[in-house]
């Protein structure tokens, strides 16, 4: 039995399950609409359903989320009852551990932010019921901030955030020579901070961004001996999802504050609109402003400054 009403839920689907769900929604009179990065999206009454291409992954939102899961999704699509049985189906989600994730890795402007969160069974139940999910599934900055505040207010949920601003990031990138080493350094710092607060925590889980040995070596250098698990799609873990929200909050806060300070809206990503913003920034404040706002090893830098990019290494 859930402690209180669920208004948001995510779960992976197979392609066949996604197609079954589409047919069920059509049969039941859902209204379909186009949505970016989605196979399909539909709504009816107090429930919204989106199946994202990547995965595929299903997102359900609305006051009737729990009823939709119990009476439609589980019996007609999944073929098994999961809601309320997560501790049996996925017991590792409820065991004490740290979850680590980052934000800003693929964005030209802004810092690299790495965050961590500690969860146990009680914390996980609370965060799951509150709708904590991978931050990439949340398009609203207001919602990110709301959920981040909820995470910090959750009793027993210890958190840590390491924000590496562009100037520091550029210096560290030169020192380490590649992004994976820099990411490992940042992840290890977050785990170190969490382990100092909760030394009895036995395990840390991180989304896999490189060969597992890269982060393992970084932890060994800090004398950390807890069990480290790395896996792709780590954000399906509640602790990692919470960390992704905390990291995203710090990232968008930096973007908003710096955009206001420099008088140029700094877009996310690394597409053409980012190049335009970079050129406007340089026109207003000079090329030195890029080192304070952007990750200079991106090829976007050469597009902004109209300089030739470095040649790719042989092979």
One Martini backbone bead per residue (centre of mass of N, CA, C, O) as a GRO file, in nm:
protein
  315
    1UNK     BB    1   0.095   0.037   0.024
    2UNK     BB    2   0.061   0.360  -0.029
    3UNK     BB    3   0.098   0.651   0.148
    4UNK     BB    4   0.048   0.826  -0.120
    5UNK     BB    5  -0.034   0.980  -0.389
    6UNK     BB    6   0.038   0.925  -0.719
    7UNK     BB    7   0.167   1.162  -0.995
    8UNK     BB    8   0.428   0.984  -1.080
    9UNK     BB    9   0.575   0.770  -1.350
   10UNK     BB   10   0.837   0.534  -1.432
   11UNK     BB   11   0.910   0.307  -1.718
   12UNK     BB   12   1.017   0.056  -1.890
   13UNK     BB   13   1.001  -0.055  -2.235
   14UNK     BB   14   0.916  -0.234  -2.485
   15UNK     BB   15   0.828  -0.211  -2.805
   16UNK     BB   16   0.581  -0.395  -2.769
   17UNK     BB   17   0.459  -0.246  -2.524
   18UNK     BB   18   0.426   0.027  -2.661
   19UNK     BB   19   0.224  -0.074  -2.875
   20UNK     BB   20   0.012  -0.177  -2.680
   21UNK     BB   21  -0.040   0.094  -2.544
   22UNK     BB   22  -0.139   0.245  -2.789
   23UNK     BB   23  -0.390   0.062  -2.837
   24UNK     BB   24  -0.522   0.110  -2.562
   25UNK     BB   25  -0.554   0.420  -2.588
   26UNK     BB   26  -0.728   0.414  -2.842
   27UNK     BB   27  -0.958   0.243  -2.724
   28UNK     BB   28  -0.995   0.461  -2.466
   29UNK     BB   29  -0.987   0.767  -2.591
   30UNK     BB   30  -0.730   0.905  -2.635
   31UNK     BB   31  -0.542   1.197  -2.677
   32UNK     BB   32  -0.327   1.279  -2.925
   33UNK     BB   33   0.023   1.400  -2.937
   34UNK     BB   34   0.288   1.583  -3.010
   35UNK     BB   35   0.636   1.497  -2.906
   36UNK     BB   36   0.937   1.543  -2.824
   37UNK     BB   37   1.108   1.235  -2.824
   38UNK     BB   38   0.840   1.080  -2.900
   39UNK     BB   39   0.635   0.829  -2.994
   40UNK     BB   40   0.407   0.917  -2.776
   41UNK     BB   41   0.109   1.111  -2.678
   42UNK     BB   42  -0.137   1.116  -2.403
   43UNK     BB   43  -0.485   1.205  -2.302
   44UNK     BB   44  -0.705   1.164  -2.001
   45UNK     BB   45  -0.821   1.353  -1.793
   46UNK     BB   46  -0.592   1.273  -1.510
   47UNK     BB   47  -0.395   1.164  -1.757
   48UNK     BB   48  -0.052   1.136  -1.867
   49UNK     BB   49   0.116   1.007  -2.168
   50UNK     BB   50   0.466   0.907  -2.226
   51UNK     BB   51   0.673   0.780  -2.497
   52UNK     BB   52   1.000   0.743  -2.525
   53UNK     BB   53   1.243   0.661  -2.743
   54UNK     BB   54   1.430   0.628  -2.515
   55UNK     BB   55   1.444   0.262  -2.465
   56UNK     BB   56   1.175   0.277  -2.385
   57UNK     BB   57   0.990   0.538  -2.196
   58UNK     BB   58   0.759   0.580  -1.932
   59UNK     BB   59   0.528   0.856  -1.865
   60UNK     BB   60   0.331   0.934  -1.576
   61UNK     BB   61   0.066   1.182  -1.520
   62UNK     BB   62  -0.136   1.254  -1.246
   63UNK     BB   63  -0.406   1.179  -1.037
   64UNK     BB   64  -0.445   0.885  -1.210
   65UNK     BB   65  -0.185   0.713  -1.203
   66UNK     BB   66  -0.242   0.472  -1.016
   67UNK     BB   67  -0.489   0.359  -1.169
   68UNK     BB   68  -0.348   0.317  -1.440
   69UNK     BB   69  -0.146   0.109  -1.341
   70UNK     BB   70  -0.343  -0.105  -1.208
   71UNK     BB   71  -0.578  -0.114  -1.463
   72UNK     BB   72  -0.372  -0.101  -1.728
   73UNK     BB   73  -0.067  -0.144  -1.737
   74UNK     BB   74  -0.028  -0.413  -1.583
   75UNK     BB   75  -0.252  -0.605  -1.716
   76UNK     BB   76  -0.215  -0.504  -2.043
   77UNK     BB   77   0.118  -0.468  -2.067
   78UNK     BB   78   0.303  -0.612  -1.841
   79UNK     BB   79   0.161  -0.868  -1.679
   80UNK     BB   80   0.220  -0.722  -1.390
   81UNK     BB   81   0.267  -0.657  -1.052
   82UNK     BB   82   0.443  -0.361  -0.907
   83UNK     BB   83   0.286  -0.178  -0.745
   84UNK     BB   84   0.413  -0.205  -0.416
   85UNK     BB   85   0.670  -0.423  -0.518
   86UNK     BB   86   0.960  -0.300  -0.539
   87UNK     BB   87   1.107  -0.448  -0.294
   88UNK     BB   88   1.094  -0.722  -0.454
   89UNK     BB   89   1.190  -0.655  -0.750
   90UNK     BB   90   1.394  -0.393  -0.629
   91UNK     BB   91   1.584  -0.400  -0.356
   92UNK     BB   92   1.833  -0.208  -0.424
   93UNK     BB   93   1.674   0.067  -0.406
   94UNK     BB   94   1.645   0.031  -0.065
   95UNK     BB   95   1.929   0.043  -0.018
   96UNK     BB   96   2.197   0.177   0.108
   97UNK     BB   97   2.297   0.472  -0.089
   98UNK     BB   98   2.468   0.633  -0.343
   99UNK     BB   99   2.391   0.892  -0.581
  100UNK     BB  100   2.528   0.982  -0.910
  101UNK     BB  101   2.534   1.298  -1.096
  102UNK     BB  102   2.512   1.509  -1.395
  103UNK     BB  103   2.557   1.853  -1.528
  104UNK     BB  104   2.674   2.008  -1.840
  105UNK     BB  105   2.850   1.826  -2.030
  106UNK     BB  106   2.689   1.923  -2.319
  107UNK     BB  107   2.748   2.227  -2.245
  108UNK     BB  108   2.901   2.510  -2.333
  109UNK     BB  109   2.757   2.650  -2.120
  110UNK     BB  110   2.873   2.634  -1.813
  111UNK     BB  111   2.886   2.409  -1.580
  112UNK     BB  112   3.000   2.138  -1.395
  113UNK     BB  113   2.768   1.918  -1.231
  114UNK     BB  114   2.794   1.734  -0.922
  115UNK     BB  115   2.584   1.490  -0.761
  116UNK     BB  116   2.446   1.371  -0.440
  117UNK     BB  117   2.260   1.090  -0.283
  118UNK     BB  118   2.098   0.961  -0.001
  119UNK     BB  119   1.953   0.629   0.045
  120UNK     BB  120   1.677   0.451   0.167
  121UNK     BB  121   1.386   0.311   0.215
  122UNK     BB  122   1.230   0.562   0.320
  123UNK     BB  123   1.337   0.766   0.115
  124UNK     BB  124   1.251   0.621  -0.143
  125UNK     BB  125   0.950   0.618  -0.095
  126UNK     BB  126   0.918   0.924  -0.082
  127UNK     BB  127   1.041   1.000  -0.363
  128UNK     BB  128   0.861   0.827  -0.541
  129UNK     BB  129   0.587   0.954  -0.450
  130UNK     BB  130   0.692   1.255  -0.543
  131UNK     BB  131   0.831   1.214  -0.846
  132UNK     BB  132   1.111   1.115  -0.880
  133UNK     BB  133   1.330   1.185  -1.160
  134UNK     BB  134   1.480   1.228  -1.430
  135UNK     BB  135   1.572   1.541  -1.534
  136UNK     BB  136   1.533   1.492  -1.851
  137UNK     BB  137   1.204   1.467  -1.796
  138UNK     BB  138   1.229   1.781  -1.709
  139UNK     BB  139   1.134   2.100  -1.847
  140UNK     BB  140   1.092   2.249  -1.575
  141UNK     BB  141   1.247   2.467  -1.366
  142UNK     BB  142   1.040   2.480  -1.138
  143UNK     BB  143   1.030   2.172  -1.088
  144UNK     BB  144   1.323   2.130  -1.020
  145UNK     BB  145   1.319   2.316  -0.768
  146UNK     BB  146   1.098   2.172  -0.616
  147UNK     BB  147   1.238   1.890  -0.596
  148UNK     BB  148   1.500   1.984  -0.463
  149UNK     BB  149   1.366   2.083  -0.203
  150UNK     BB  150   1.244   1.810  -0.126
  151UNK     BB  151   1.505   1.654  -0.098
  152UNK     BB  152   1.636   1.836   0.126
  153UNK     BB  153   1.373   1.788   0.323
  154UNK     BB  154   1.443   1.497   0.357
  155UNK     BB  155   1.477   1.282   0.590
  156UNK     BB  156   1.819   1.165   0.570
  157UNK     BB  157   1.895   1.323   0.304
  158UNK     BB  158   2.196   1.335   0.180
  159UNK     BB  159   2.400   1.594   0.025
  160UNK     BB  160   2.597   1.678  -0.281
  161UNK     BB  161   2.781   1.959  -0.441
  162UNK     BB  162   2.972   2.004  -0.752
  163UNK     BB  163   3.087   2.310  -0.895
  164UNK     BB  164   3.236   2.369  -1.219
  165UNK     BB  165   3.347   2.628  -1.342
  166UNK     BB  166   3.472   2.730  -1.636
  167UNK     BB  167   3.754   2.818  -1.543
  168UNK     BB  168   3.814   2.556  -1.385
  169UNK     BB  169   3.748   2.357  -1.606
  170UNK     BB  170   3.967   2.444  -1.811
  171UNK     BB  171   4.206   2.380  -1.624
  172UNK     BB  172   4.135   2.077  -1.572
  173UNK     BB  173   4.137   1.985  -1.865
  174UNK     BB  174   4.435   2.041  -1.907
  175UNK     BB  175   4.534   1.852  -1.680
  176UNK     BB  176   4.381   1.578  -1.772
  177UNK     BB  177   4.297   1.576  -2.108
  178UNK     BB  178   3.996   1.472  -2.022
  179UNK     BB  179   3.668   1.420  -1.937
  180UNK     BB  180   3.671   1.153  -1.774
  181UNK     BB  181   3.875   1.243  -1.560
  182UNK     BB  182   3.707   1.482  -1.461
  183UNK     BB  183   3.457   1.325  -1.378
  184UNK     BB  184   3.595   1.139  -1.173
  185UNK     BB  185   3.687   1.362  -0.985
  186UNK     BB  186   3.401   1.470  -0.919
  187UNK     BB  187   3.273   1.209  -0.816
  188UNK     BB  188   3.478   1.161  -0.587
  189UNK     BB  189   3.414   1.419  -0.427
  190UNK     BB  190   3.121   1.352  -0.363
  191UNK     BB  191   3.168   1.081  -0.223
  192UNK     BB  192   3.352   1.193  -0.006
  193UNK     BB  193   3.140   1.378   0.129
  194UNK     BB  194   2.932   1.157   0.194
  195UNK     BB  195   3.126   0.964   0.353
  196UNK     BB  196   3.185   1.169   0.582
  197UNK     BB  197   2.879   1.172   0.679
  198UNK     BB  198   2.845   0.839   0.582
  199UNK     BB  199   3.057   0.584   0.651
  200UNK     BB  200   2.844   0.327   0.647
  201UNK     BB  201   2.810   0.337   0.358
  202UNK     BB  202   2.847   0.070   0.113
  203UNK     BB  203   2.736   0.239  -0.153
  204UNK     BB  204   2.780   0.334  -0.505
  205UNK     BB  205   2.599   0.506  -0.774
  206UNK     BB  206   2.671   0.534  -1.128
  207UNK     BB  207   2.677   0.661  -1.418
  208UNK     BB  208   2.816   0.550  -1.706
  209UNK     BB  209   3.110   0.730  -1.872
  210UNK     BB  210   3.322   0.493  -1.850
  211UNK     BB  211   3.548   0.311  -1.754
  212UNK     BB  212   3.538   0.182  -1.440
  213UNK     BB  213   3.845   0.241  -1.364
  214UNK     BB  214   3.845   0.549  -1.356
  215UNK     BB  215   3.679   0.580  -1.089
  216UNK     BB  216   3.825   0.378  -0.911
  217UNK     BB  217   4.093   0.533  -0.904
  218UNK     BB  218   3.984   0.795  -0.780
  219UNK     BB  219   3.895   0.660  -0.513
  220UNK     BB  220   4.167   0.538  -0.429
  221UNK     BB  221   4.316   0.815  -0.401
  222UNK     BB  222   4.102   0.877  -0.146
  223UNK     BB  223   4.051   0.604   0.026
  224UNK     BB  224   3.801   0.458  -0.101
  225UNK     BB  225   3.607   0.137  -0.020
  226UNK     BB  226   3.352   0.135  -0.142
  227UNK     BB  227   3.109   0.022  -0.330
  228UNK     BB  228   3.112   0.029  -0.692
  229UNK     BB  229   2.854   0.129  -0.921
  230UNK     BB  230   2.815   0.095  -1.283
  231UNK     BB  231   2.558   0.225  -1.511
  232UNK     BB  232   2.342   0.236  -1.739
  233UNK     BB  233   2.071   0.409  -1.660
  234UNK     BB  234   2.096   0.512  -1.351
  235UNK     BB  235   1.829   0.699  -1.324
  236UNK     BB  236   1.637   0.460  -1.223
  237UNK     BB  237   1.752   0.545  -0.969
  238UNK     BB  238   1.659   0.741  -0.709
  239UNK     BB  239   1.932   0.862  -0.622
  240UNK     BB  240   2.023   0.948  -0.907
  241UNK     BB  241   1.777   1.122  -0.973
  242UNK     BB  242   1.822   1.321  -0.742
  243UNK     BB  243   2.103   1.412  -0.837
  244UNK     BB  244   2.010   1.523  -1.114
  245UNK     BB  245   1.837   1.752  -0.991
  246UNK     BB  246   2.054   1.899  -0.827
  247UNK     BB  247   2.240   1.956  -1.069
  248UNK     BB  248   2.035   2.110  -1.245
  249UNK     BB  249   1.976   2.340  -1.056
  250UNK     BB  250   2.263   2.460  -1.045
  251UNK     BB  251   2.288   2.506  -1.349
  252UNK     BB  252   2.038   2.697  -1.402
  253UNK     BB  253   2.121   2.909  -1.199
  254UNK     BB  254   2.379   2.993  -1.344
  255UNK     BB  255   2.257   3.071  -1.615
  256UNK     BB  256   2.066   3.293  -1.511
  257UNK     BB  257   2.274   3.471  -1.362
  258UNK     BB  258   2.477   3.514  -1.605
  259UNK     BB  259   2.284   3.626  -1.812
  260UNK     BB  260   2.213   3.880  -1.647
  261UNK     BB  261   2.510   3.991  -1.611
  262UNK     BB  262   2.584   3.994  -1.942
  263UNK     BB  263   2.319   4.033  -2.138
  264UNK     BB  264   2.307   3.717  -2.223
  265UNK     BB  265   2.154   3.451  -2.348
  266UNK     BB  266   2.234   3.125  -2.236
  267UNK     BB  267   2.226   2.849  -2.395
  268UNK     BB  268   2.169   2.531  -2.444
  269UNK     BB  269   2.412   2.337  -2.546
  270UNK     BB  270   2.564   2.323  -2.914
  271UNK     BB  271   2.422   2.495  -3.116
  272UNK     BB  272   2.359   2.759  -3.320
  273UNK     BB  273   2.245   2.943  -3.090
  274UNK     BB  274   2.512   2.933  -2.931
  275UNK     BB  275   2.691   3.077  -3.132
  276UNK     BB  276   2.538   3.343  -3.133
  277UNK     BB  277   2.576   3.401  -2.831
  278UNK     BB  278   2.886   3.400  -2.837
  279UNK     BB  279   2.916   3.643  -3.031
  280UNK     BB  280   2.768   3.844  -2.853
  281UNK     BB  281   2.954   3.822  -2.609
  282UNK     BB  282   3.215   3.910  -2.754
  283UNK     BB  283   3.110   4.187  -2.854
  284UNK     BB  284   3.065   4.296  -2.554
  285UNK     BB  285   3.335   4.143  -2.378
  286UNK     BB  286   3.506   3.959  -2.527
  287UNK     BB  287   3.693   3.667  -2.553
  288UNK     BB  288   3.746   3.627  -2.241
  289UNK     BB  289   3.448   3.549  -2.165
  290UNK     BB  290   3.453   3.247  -2.242
  291UNK     BB  291   3.633   3.138  -2.002
  292UNK     BB  292   3.382   3.221  -1.792
  293UNK     BB  293   3.129   3.052  -1.966
  294UNK     BB  294   3.299   2.820  -2.117
  295UNK     BB  295   3.391   2.528  -2.300
  296UNK     BB  296   3.680   2.535  -2.489
  297UNK     BB  297   3.697   2.234  -2.620
  298UNK     BB  298   3.485   2.302  -2.790
  299UNK     BB  299   3.410   2.359  -3.123
  300UNK     BB  300   3.239   2.613  -3.075
  301UNK     BB  301   3.470   2.813  -3.028
  302UNK     BB  302   3.557   2.829  -3.335
  303UNK     BB  303   3.286   2.941  -3.434
  304UNK     BB  304   3.282   3.199  -3.265
  305UNK     BB  305   3.598   3.291  -3.353
  306UNK     BB  306   3.684   3.196  -3.640
  307UNK     BB  307   3.858   2.933  -3.598
  308UNK     BB  308   4.051   2.673  -3.641
  309UNK     BB  309   4.042   2.365  -3.575
  310UNK     BB  310   4.180   2.108  -3.459
  311UNK     BB  311   4.333   1.840  -3.543
  312UNK     BB  312   4.296   1.528  -3.572
  313UNK     BB  313   4.418   1.260  -3.466
  314UNK     BB  314   4.572   1.000  -3.560
  315UNK     BB  315   4.323   0.749  -3.609
   0.00000   0.00000   0.00000
